[in-house]
Amino acid sequence: MPALVGVPPPPDAYAAFRQIGVASDNSFTSQSVTFRFIDLEDMQPGSVLITDVVGNGEEHRSVSVDEFDSLGKHLC
């Protein structure tokens, strides 16, 4: 897996990181999402990883910064 600039190499590519973000309606949420370094492997520079909560699971998708900006503008 290629190194991420400014990020030390992970001890385990499958180690999970938990993060709390915002809900789709732009409100804060206490529900956390997870990602692993392996999830970032195919991402291109200038892209953003989005985690959608679907049912009891999570689905990751990658979008460009421009698309992420557009998604944010449509939610506000």
QUIDA-V991034 format. One record per backbone hydrogen bond with DSSP energy under -1.0 kcal/mol. CO is the residue of the C=O (numbers start at 1). NH is the residue of the N-H. Records with the same first field share a line. If there is no record, write none. Layout:
# QUIDA-V991034
CO = NH ; NH
This chain:
# QUIDA-V991034
4 = 7
12 = 15
13 = 38
17 = 35
19 = 33
21 = 29
23 = 26
27 = 23
33 = 19
35 = 17
36 = 39
37 = 40
40 = 43
44 = 47
46 = 65
48 = 63
50 = 61
52 = 59
54 = 57
57 = 54
59 = 52
61 = 50
63 = 48
64 = 68
65 = 69
66 = 70
67 = 71
68 = 72
69 = 73
70 = 74
71 = 75
72 = 76
